[in-house]
């Protein structure tokens, strides 16, 4: 089905609003509507950029419902911007279903590239970056987490993971048991923000440190290859 609509995937700052590009501002100013993971956070970004744009929520809980509405707007020929809280849409964030819907509509799809905690942490890790695997968040269920850890134990590429501050200590402990305490790790906290911290050491040391230190903020882990 032909359509003149356009879906614009908008990478947004991961902490520092100064990282927003002129192209991002231009794209948001030219869109008819924005679908945002958190409309309140996206409203702050729009305000900082001096852009007025109607926002609709588009998060994990309503993504399957909202995608039909988004597809209808594309069918009508509108330009739709898709924003996540931070980083790149569809990378451990909502967006995959929107892209699929745009493809089905025959809409144009484009992206405003920008900040990513994945590549930022990898770049400063000091680990080999020619080949790496991004594995998002570890599964919550014990069985699925155990299977994932078993697969990562022999991974020959550098590993990048996201971690919640509420689970960081337990997950570092599990990673230590599965991958070995001597494996080197970078724990990147609050990248690009005021309290950015790059903690380096072994998995065993990281597990001990972050169980004694209350985790605060957003965490990205980069683990040396096996």
C-alpha positions as CSV (number, residue, x, y, z in Angstrom):
1,X,0.0,0.0,0.0
2,X,1.4,3.4,-1.0
3,X,1.6,6.1,1.6
4,X,3.1,9.5,1.7
5,X,3.5,9.4,5.5
6,X,6.9,9.4,7.2
7,X,8.0,7.8,10.4
8,X,11.0,9.6,12.0
9,X,12.9,7.7,14.7
10,X,14.3,10.3,16.9
11,X,17.4,9.4,19.0
12,X,17.2,11.6,22.2
13,X,19.9,12.7,24.7
14,X,20.7,10.0,27.3
15,X,21.2,12.6,30.0
16,X,22.7,15.9,28.8
17,X,20.2,18.0,26.8
18,X,23.2,19.7,25.2
19,X,23.6,16.5,23.1
20,X,20.4,17.3,21.2
21,X,21.3,18.0,17.6
22,X,19.9,20.8,15.3
23,X,18.6,18.0,13.1
24,X,16.6,16.6,16.0
25,X,15.0,20.0,16.6
26,X,14.2,20.4,12.9
27,X,12.6,17.0,12.7
28,X,10.5,17.5,15.7
29,X,9.4,21.0,14.5
30,X,8.3,19.4,11.2
31,X,6.3,16.5,12.6
32,X,2.5,16.5,12.9
33,X,2.6,14.4,16.1
34,X,5.1,12.8,18.4
35,X,4.7,9.3,20.0
36,X,6.7,9.3,23.2
37,X,7.7,6.6,25.7
38,X,7.1,9.2,28.5
39,X,5.2,12.3,27.4
40,X,6.4,14.3,30.4
41,X,10.1,13.7,29.7
42,X,9.6,14.4,26.0
43,X,7.7,17.6,26.9
44,X,10.8,18.8,28.8
45,X,13.0,18.0,25.7
46,X,10.6,19.9,23.4
47,X,10.6,22.8,25.8
48,X,14.4,22.9,25.9
49,X,14.4,22.9,22.1
50,X,11.7,25.5,21.8
51,X,9.4,23.2,19.8
52,X,5.6,22.8,20.1
53,X,4.4,19.3,19.2
54,X,1.3,17.3,20.3
55,X,2.4,14.2,22.1
56,X,0.8,10.8,22.5
57,X,2.1,8.1,24.8
58,X,3.8,5.0,23.3
59,X,5.3,2.7,25.9
60,X,5.5,-1.1,26.5
61,X,2.1,-1.2,28.2
62,X,0.1,0.4,25.3
63,X,2.4,0.0,22.3
64,X,0.3,-2.8,20.8
65,X,-2.8,-0.6,21.0
66,X,-1.2,2.7,20.0
67,X,0.5,1.2,16.9
68,X,-2.8,1.0,15.1
69,X,-3.4,4.7,15.7
70,X,0.1,5.5,14.5
71,X,-0.3,3.5,11.4
72,X,-3.5,5.3,10.5
73,X,-1.7,8.7,10.8
74,X,0.9,7.4,8.4
75,X,-1.8,6.2,6.0
76,X,-3.2,9.7,6.0
77,X,0.2,11.0,5.0
78,X,1.3,12.6,8.3
79,X,4.9,12.9,9.5
80,X,5.1,11.0,12.8
81,X,8.1,11.4,15.2
82,X,8.9,8.5,17.6
83,X,10.8,9.3,20.8
84,X,12.0,7.3,23.7
85,X,13.0,8.6,27.1
86,X,16.7,8.4,26.2
87,X,18.7,6.9,23.3
88,X,17.5,5.2,20.1
89,X,13.9,4.0,19.6
90,X,13.6,0.2,19.2
91,X,17.0,-0.5,21.0
92,X,15.7,-1.9,24.3
93,X,12.9,0.6,24.0
94,X,9.6,0.8,22.2
95,X,9.8,1.2,18.4
96,X,9.9,-2.2,16.8
97,X,6.2,-2.4,16.3
98,X,6.1,1.2,14.9
99,X,8.7,0.4,12.3
100,X,6.8,-2.8,11.3
101,X,3.6,-0.8,11.0
102,X,5.3,1.8,8.8
103,X,6.7,-0.9,6.6
104,X,3.2,-2.4,6.2
105,X,1.8,1.0,5.3
106,X,4.5,1.6,2.7
107,X,5.5,4.7,4.6
108,X,8.9,6.4,4.4
109,X,11.1,5.6,7.4
110,X,14.0,7.7,8.5
111,X,16.1,8.2,11.6
112,X,17.7,11.1,13.4
113,X,20.8,9.4,14.8
114,X,22.2,10.5,18.2
115,X,23.2,9.5,21.7
116,X,23.3,5.8,22.7
117,X,24.4,4.4,26.0
118,X,25.5,1.2,24.3
119,X,28.1,2.7,22.0
120,X,29.1,5.4,24.5
121,X,30.0,2.9,27.2
122,X,31.6,0.5,24.7
123,X,33.8,3.3,23.4
124,X,35.2,4.2,26.8
125,X,35.5,0.7,28.1
126,X,39.0,-0.1,26.7
127,X,37.7,-3.5,25.6
128,X,37.8,-4.8,22.0
129,X,35.0,-3.0,20.1
130,X,35.4,-4.4,16.5
131,X,32.9,-7.1,17.5
132,X,30.4,-6.9,20.4
133,X,27.1,-8.2,21.5
134,X,24.4,-6.1,23.1
135,X,22.1,-8.2,25.3
136,X,19.8,-5.6,26.8
137,X,18.5,-6.4,30.3
138,X,19.0,-9.8,31.8
139,X,15.7,-11.8,32.1
140,X,13.9,-11.5,35.4
141,X,12.9,-15.2,35.7
142,X,15.5,-17.5,37.2
143,X,15.4,-20.1,34.5
144,X,15.7,-17.7,31.5
145,X,18.4,-15.7,33.3
146,X,20.4,-18.9,34.0
147,X,20.2,-19.9,30.3
148,X,21.3,-16.4,29.2
149,X,24.2,-16.3,31.6
150,X,25.3,-19.7,30.4
151,X,25.4,-18.5,26.8
152,X,27.3,-15.3,27.8
153,X,29.9,-17.3,29.7
154,X,31.6,-18.4,26.5
155,X,30.9,-15.3,24.4
156,X,34.0,-14.3,22.5
157,X,32.8,-10.7,21.8
158,X,32.7,-7.8,24.2
159,X,29.3,-7.9,26.1
160,X,27.2,-4.8,26.7
161,X,24.2,-5.0,29.1
162,X,21.8,-2.6,30.7
163,X,21.1,-2.9,34.4
164,X,18.4,-1.5,36.7
165,X,19.8,0.1,39.9
166,X,17.3,-2.1,41.9
167,X,18.8,-5.3,40.5
168,X,22.4,-4.3,39.9
169,X,23.9,-6.0,43.0
170,X,22.1,-9.3,42.3
171,X,23.0,-9.3,38.6
172,X,26.7,-8.6,39.2
173,X,26.7,-11.5,41.7
174,X,25.1,-13.8,39.1
175,X,27.5,-12.6,36.4
176,X,30.4,-13.3,38.7
177,X,29.2,-16.8,39.3
178,X,28.5,-17.6,35.6
179,X,31.4,-15.8,33.9
180,X,34.1,-15.9,36.6
181,X,35.2,-13.4,39.1
182,X,38.3,-12.4,37.2
183,X,36.4,-11.2,34.1
184,X,37.0,-7.4,33.7
185,X,34.0,-5.1,33.6
186,X,33.2,-1.4,33.2
187,X,30.2,-0.2,35.2
188,X,29.1,3.0,33.5
189,X,26.7,5.0,35.7
190,X,24.7,8.1,34.6
191,X,26.5,8.6,31.3
192,X,26.7,12.2,30.1
193,X,25.0,13.4,33.3
194,X,26.3,15.5,36.2
195,X,27.2,12.5,38.3
196,X,28.7,10.3,35.5
197,X,30.9,7.6,36.9
198,X,33.0,5.0,35.1
199,X,33.9,2.2,37.5
200,X,36.5,-0.4,36.4
201,X,37.5,-3.7,37.9
202,X,36.8,-7.4,38.0
203,X,33.3,-8.8,38.2
204,X,34.0,-10.1,41.7
205,X,35.2,-6.6,42.8
206,X,32.2,-5.0,41.1
207,X,29.8,-7.4,42.8
208,X,31.3,-6.5,46.2
209,X,31.4,-2.8,45.6
210,X,27.9,-2.4,44.3
211,X,26.4,-4.4,47.1
212,X,28.1,-2.1,49.6
213,X,27.3,1.1,47.6
214,X,23.7,1.9,47.0
215,X,23.2,2.0,43.2
216,X,21.7,5.3,41.9
217,X,20.8,6.2,38.3
218,X,21.1,4.4,35.0
219,X,23.7,1.6,34.5
220,X,25.4,0.2,31.5
221,X,27.8,-2.8,31.9
222,X,30.6,-3.6,29.5
223,X,32.2,-7.0,30.1
224,X,35.5,-8.2,28.5
225,X,35.1,-11.1,26.1
226,X,35.9,-14.7,27.2
